[in-house]
Structure formats: C-alpha cells, structure tokens
Amino acid sequence: MQFHFRPLIFSFCALVALTGCDPYLAHLIEGQLASIERTVPIDEALNDPNLTDAEKAKLALVPSIRQFAIDELGLSPGDAYTVFEANGSTPAAYVVAGSRKDRLQPYVWFYPFVGLTPVKGYFDEQLAEAEADLLREQGYDVLLANADGFSTLGFFADPVRQSNLVLNVADFAELLIHEMTHTTFFADGDADYNESVSTFTGREGALRWMRATYGADSEIVAAAVARFEDKAVLDAYVVDLSDRARAFYSEAEANGLSMEQILIDREGLFDELAGLFDGTYRSQLNTPEAWQFAADQTLNNAIILAGVRYQSGLALYADVLEILNGDYPAMIQVFAEAANQPNSREYLQNWVAERR
C-alpha cells in the first residue's frame, strides 16, 4: 500500500517553530528529515557492503526504470528514486484509515493547505496504533497497515528503500511507476482517483518496462503478466465486496434500521463476504497460494474502502489508453488534465463517451 504526504505540510510548518506546529505535522517533519539524513545516491549504495548481492541487483534496476518512465512513459519524477534509504525491513510508513460501521463512509481528517484526507500516515508504529485505538474507541471500523512507499509529490527526492528490495521485479517496478505518477500529477482532495489511476499506470508501465528490458517472450515477463492477471481478479473481488456491502447498507437505511440492528445484521453480511474469495475468486487465480491473505483477513468497512480506493474503476483508464491506441504519454496527459477537473472520473467518462 502507498501513502502520500502533501508537500505543503512541510513547506508550511518549516516556516514556524516545531513547537508552534501541530504535533502530528511536527512528527511528519521529524520523520521526513530523519529519512533524508539516511539517504545516499544510488551509485554509492550499490557499493554498500551491508547490502546483499540480491538487494544490489534489484537496486541496480532503478535507473533503468526511472529513465524509461521519463523517456517512454511521459512521467515527471523530479529527483525521486535517485537516492537510497537503508531502512532495513522497516516499512516506509504506517497508515490508519477509518469508516463508519453502518455505511461505507470514510473517516476524514482535515489539515490546512491539505484539505480532507481519508488516510493518516505515521513514521512511528506506536503513534499509528494509538490513532487506530482512538478511532475504535469512537466507534469506527479501522484499517492499520504498513506502507511500501509514499510520494512527497516532488518536494523531496523520494528514496528507494531497502524494504522495497524484497519485492519481485514486477511489483518493484509497479511501485516506482505508481509513485512517479503521483509526482507527475495529483488531484487535490481526491484520494480515490489518485490511487486508482496510479494503480493502473503502475501496472501498465511496469509491464512495458519489463517487455523492453527482458523481451516480450521472456519467462520473467510471462510471470509478471500472470501476476497482474491475478491482481485483476483481486480487483474484481474487492469491487464485489464493496457492491455487496453498499447494497446491504442502502437496504438497511431504506428500512429505517437502527445502528444497533445494523451492527447485528452486518455480522451475516461479513460471514457471506468471508466465503466469497474461496467460493468465487480463488479458482480464477494463476497462483492462488500467493493471495491467501485475501481469504484470511477479517473484513470491515475501512478495509473494503481502502481496497476500492486503489482497485476500482480501472477499466475506465484502460478505455482511455485504448482510444489513444496505446500511447502511454498521451494517456498521462489526459489523466493529468482530469486531475485538474472538479470530478476527475466524470471528466474521463465524458472524454471516453465523446470519442466512441
């Protein structure tokens, strides 16, 4: 999962003493500065005796991925992924999200210059756990998760992290291209668009880089295609979860059910949803054992919302690329224009409809 800071948080708080800044924002500043202090140029990191040969081999791919993203994909990463952070196995950040229990409605936080955001990130795990506990005490469903990476939208040189080097090549390339998409364009206040469109660009861009690097008929590309096919199955699963949950809560509201009754009745909903993966989607996967976590997780509204934030509406983005005859840089320009509109997805829906 990715988590994204708004750079104006830092530029604003840098103008005031830390003691005069919101404690959470001060925490972000402290964590970001600590991260910067740990970074070194990638060329220097490749000579680090503390990295394994496998880690160095993965890190050595970064300049190729980055340059391909600039030259062939039309992305503008700034200084992102020119540096490396030796963070060991520590996640890039810890993220918290919440939702009402009686509907799929995210809990949102508000910050000056940032606006409303449905995700709150921390560098410190204990602080994230405390935030999650506070939401639970207030009666919300909660997601607490690790983040593989986050984007500062070009305000800082985002590093490749040591913790990223355990990813397979396809997921590694997807992560970097996903984050470089955020640096290229960003829709203020629309996390669902930002994350879902970057999911699409990350996967498509990763496959293009892999085909150019290893050959379209190579085994590693075939494995990547199979993995992304599996991710598409997981997308459908997540959207199915959301559709069924929304239908349940809409019916409950229409019937005037009390909060207490909804919470009782939704246990049956979650029992139904718990069997959906094994009953419908597992058989569609190329490597079902790799996705066992989807069957094992205990669902709640916050988890469902986080899933659809990244994995819903991808067919719309594929339609744009198809209309553009596969021209990835042109697609990025259309997505960037959509990011400047009041409703990005509605703009793209109209854009597609006008050209068909």
C-alpha positions in Angstrom: 0.0 0.0 0.0 1.2 3.5 -0.7 0.7 6.6 1.4 1.2 10.2 0.2 2.2 13.3 2.0 1.1 16.7 0.7 4.3 18.7 0.4 2.7 21.9 1.6 2.5 20.4 5.0 6.3 20.6 5.2 6.7 24.0 3.5 4.1 25.5 5.8 5.5 24.0 9.0 9.1 24.8 8.1 8.2 28.4 8.4 7.3 28.1 12.1 9.0 26.6 15.1 8.2 23.0 15.7 6.6 23.8 19.0 4.2 26.0 17.1 3.2 23.4 14.6 0.5 20.8 15.1 2.1 17.8 16.9 1.2 15.4 14.1 2.7 17.7 11.5 5.8 18.1 13.7 6.0 14.3 13.7 5.9 14.2 9.9 8.6 16.8 9.7 10.8 14.9 12.1 10.3 11.6 10.4 10.9 13.1 6.9 14.1 14.8 8.0 15.3 11.6 9.5 14.6 9.8 6.3 16.5 12.4 4.3 19.5 12.1 6.6 19.7 8.4 5.9 19.6 8.7 2.1 22.6 8.4 -0.2 22.9 8.4 -4.0 22.1 5.1 -5.6 25.6 4.8 -7.1 27.0 5.0 -3.6 24.5 2.5 -2.2 25.5 -0.1 -4.8 28.9 -0.2 -3.2 27.5 -0.7 0.3 28.9 -3.9 1.8 25.9 -4.1 4.1 23.6 -4.9 1.2 23.3 -8.4 -0.2 24.0 -9.2 -3.8 20.3 -9.8 -4.4 19.5 -6.3 -2.9 22.1 -4.7 -5.1 20.8 -6.4 -8.2 17.3 -5.1 -7.5 18.6 -1.6 -6.7 20.6 -1.6 -9.9 17.4 -1.7 -11.9 16.2 1.6 -10.6 18.0 3.9 -13.1 16.6 1.9 -15.9 13.0 2.0 -14.6 13.3 5.7 -13.8 14.7 6.7 -17.2 12.1 4.5 -19.0 9.4 6.3 -17.1 10.7 9.6 -18.3 11.5 8.8 -21.9 8.8 6.2 -22.8 6.0 6.8 -20.3 6.0 10.6 -20.1 6.3 10.8 -16.4 8.0 13.6 -14.5 9.6 12.1 -11.3 11.7 15.1 -10.4 14.6 13.8 -8.2 12.6 10.8 -7.0 14.4 7.5 -7.0 17.9 9.0 -7.5 18.7 8.2 -3.8 18.5 5.2 -1.5 17.5 4.8 2.1 18.9 1.9 4.2 15.8 1.4 6.4 16.2 -2.3 6.8 12.9 -4.1 6.9 11.0 -1.1 8.5 8.0 0.0 6.4 8.1 3.4 4.7 5.2 4.4 6.9 2.3 3.1 8.9 -1.2 4.1 7.8 -4.5 4.5 9.5 -7.9 4.7 7.9 -11.4 4.5 9.4 -15.0 4.1 8.3 -18.5 4.4 9.9 -19.7 1.0 10.9 -23.2 1.5 9.5 -22.2 2.5 6.0 -19.2 2.7 3.7 -18.3 6.3 4.6 -14.6 7.0 5.4 -13.5 8.9 8.4 -11.6 12.0 7.2 -9.0 14.3 8.7 -8.6 18.0 7.8 -5.4 19.9 7.6 -4.7 23.4 6.4 -3.3 23.6 2.9 -4.2 19.9 2.5 -7.9 19.7 3.0 -9.7 16.5 3.7 -7.9 13.2 3.6 -9.2 9.7 4.4 -5.7 8.3 5.3 -3.3 9.3 8.1 0.3 8.2 8.0 2.9 7.9 10.7 6.6 7.1 10.8 6.2 5.7 14.3 4.2 2.4 14.7 3.1 3.2 18.2 1.7 6.5 17.2 -0.2 4.8 14.4 -1.6 2.2 16.8 -2.7 4.9 19.2 -4.6 6.7 16.4 -6.2 3.4 15.4 -7.2 2.7 19.0 -8.7 6.2 19.3 -10.9 5.6 16.2 -12.0 2.2 17.6 -13.0 3.9 20.9 -15.0 6.4 18.9 -16.9 3.5 17.2 -15.3 3.3 13.8 -14.1 0.4 11.8 -10.3 0.7 11.4 -7.5 -0.3 9.0 -3.9 -0.2 10.3 -1.4 -1.2 7.6 2.2 -0.9 6.5 3.1 1.3 3.5 5.7 0.2 1.0 6.2 3.8 -0.1 4.8 7.3 -0.3 5.3 10.3 -2.5 6.2 13.8 -1.4 5.0 15.0 -4.9 8.4 16.3 -5.9 9.1 18.3 -2.8 11.8 15.9 -1.7 13.9 13.3 -3.5 11.8 10.3 -2.6 14.2 7.3 -2.0 14.1 3.7 -3.0 14.0 1.9 0.4 15.9 -1.2 1.4 12.5 -2.6 2.5 11.4 -2.3 -1.2 14.2 -4.6 -2.4 12.4 -7.8 -1.2 9.6 -7.2 -3.8 9.7 -9.2 -7.0 10.7 -7.3 -10.1 7.2 -6.7 -11.4 5.9 -5.4 -8.1 9.1 -3.3 -7.6 8.7 -1.6 -11.0 5.0 -1.1 -10.4 5.7 0.6 -7.0 8.2 3.0 -8.5 6.0 3.9 -11.5 2.9 4.2 -9.3 4.7 6.8 -7.1 6.2 8.6 -10.1 2.7 9.1 -11.4 1.8 11.0 -8.2 4.7 13.3 -8.8 3.6 13.9 -12.4 0.0 14.9 -11.5 -2.2 14.9 -8.4 -5.9 15.7 -7.9 -6.3 17.7 -4.7 -8.8 16.1 -2.3 -9.5 13.0 -4.5 -7.6 10.1 -3.0 -9.7 7.6 -4.9 -8.7 9.0 -8.3 -5.1 9.5 -7.3 -4.6 5.9 -6.1 -6.7 4.1 -8.6 -5.2 5.8 -11.6 -1.7 5.2 -10.3 -2.6 1.5 -9.8 -3.4 1.4 -13.5 -0.4 3.4 -14.7 1.9 1.4 -12.3 0.9 -2.0 -13.7 0.8 -1.0 -17.3 4.1 0.9 -17.1 5.8 -1.9 -15.3 4.8 -4.4 -18.0 6.1 -2.1 -20.7 9.4 -1.6 -19.0 9.8 -5.4 -18.4 9.0 -6.2 -22.0 11.5 -3.6 -23.2 14.1 -4.9 -20.7 13.7 -8.6 -20.8 11.9 -9.3 -24.0 8.2 -9.9 -24.5 8.6 -13.7 -24.7 10.8 -14.0 -21.6 9.8 -16.1 -18.6 10.1 -13.2 -16.3 7.6 -11.2 -18.4 5.2 -14.2 -18.6 5.3 -14.4 -14.8 4.6 -10.7 -14.5 1.6 -11.0 -16.8 0.3 -13.8 -14.7 0.7 -11.8 -11.6 -1.0 -8.8 -12.9 -3.8 -11.1 -14.2 -4.2 -12.3 -10.6 -4.3 -8.7 -9.4 -7.2 -8.0 -11.8 -9.0 -10.9 -10.2 -8.4 -9.3 -6.8 -9.7 -6.0 -8.2 -13.0 -7.7 -9.1 -13.1 -9.3 -5.7 -12.7 -6.0 -3.9 -15.3 -4.3 -6.1 -17.7 -7.2 -5.4 -17.1 -6.8 -1.7 -17.9 -3.1 -1.9 -21.0 -3.6 -4.1 -22.5 -6.1 -1.7 -21.7 -4.0 1.3 -23.2 -0.9 -0.2 -26.3 -2.8 -1.2 -26.7 -4.1 2.4 -26.3 -0.7 4.0 -28.6 1.0 1.5 -31.3 -1.5 2.2 -30.8 -1.1 5.9 -31.1 2.7 5.6 -34.2 2.3 3.4 -35.8 0.0 6.1 -35.0 2.5 8.8 -32.9 0.1 10.8 -31.3 1.4 14.0 -27.5 1.4 14.3 -27.8 -1.4 16.8 -29.7 -3.6 14.4 -27.4 -2.8 11.5 -24.4 -3.9 13.6 -26.2 -7.1 14.5 -27.3 -7.8 10.9 -23.9 -7.0 9.3 -22.4 -10.0 11.0 -24.3 -12.0 8.5 -23.0 -9.8 5.7 -19.4 -10.3 6.8 -20.0 -14.1 7.0 -21.2 -14.0 3.4 -18.3 -11.9 2.3 -15.8 -14.1 4.1 -16.7 -17.0 1.8 -16.7 -15.0 -1.4 -13.0 -15.3 -2.1 -12.9 -19.1 -1.8 -16.3 -19.6 -3.4 -15.9 -17.4 -6.4 -12.4 -15.9 -7.0 -9.8 -18.4 -5.9 -10.4 -20.7 -8.9 -9.7 -17.7 -11.3 -6.2 -17.1 -9.9 -3.0 -18.4 -11.6 -1.2 -18.7 -8.2 -4.0 -18.8 -5.5 -1.5 -19.5 -2.7 0.1 -16.1 -3.2 -3.1 -14.4 -2.3 -4.1 -16.4 0.7 -4.1 -13.2 2.8 -7.2 -12.1 1.0 -9.1 -15.1 2.4 -7.5 -14.8 5.8 -8.2 -11.1 6.6 -11.0 -10.1 8.9 -13.1 -7.7 6.8 -14.6 -4.4 8.0 -15.8 -1.3 6.2 -12.4 0.5 6.5 -10.6 -2.4 4.8 -13.2 -2.5 2.0 -12.9 1.2 1.4 -9.1 1.0 1.2 -9.3 -1.7 -1.3 -11.7 0.1 -3.7 -9.6 3.3 -3.3 -6.8 1.5 -5.2 -8.6 -1.1 -7.2 -11.9 0.2 -8.6 -12.6 1.9 -11.9 -9.5 0.6 -13.7 -11.5 -0.3 -16.8 -12.1 3.4 -17.4 -8.4 4.1 -17.5 -7.9 1.2 -19.9 -10.6 2.7 -22.2 -8.6 5.9 -22.4 -5.5 4.0 -23.3 -7.3 2.0 -25.9 -8.8 5.1 -27.5 -5.3 6.6 -27.7 -4.1 3.4 -29.5 -1.7 2.6 -26.6 0.0 5.9 -26.5 1.1 5.9 -22.8 2.5 9.5 -22.7 -0.7 10.9 -24.3 -2.7 8.9 -21.7 -0.7 10.5 -18.9 -1.6 14.0 -20.4 -5.3 13.1 -20.4 -5.1 11.8 -16.8 -3.3 15.0 -15.7 -6.0 17.1 -17.3 -8.6 15.1 -15.5 -6.8 15.7 -12.2 -7.4 19.4 -12.7 -11.2 19.0 -13.0 -13.7 19.1 -10.2 -14.6 15.5 -10.8 -11.7 13.6 -12.4 -13.5 10.3 -13.2 -16.6 12.1 -14.5 -14.3 14.1 -16.8 -12.8 10.8 -18.1 -16.1 9.2 -18.5 -17.3 12.1 -20.7 -13.9 12.1 -22.5 -14.4 8.4 -23.4 -18.0 8.8 -24.4 -17.2 11.7 -26.8 -14.7 9.6 -28.6 -16.7 6.4 -29.1 
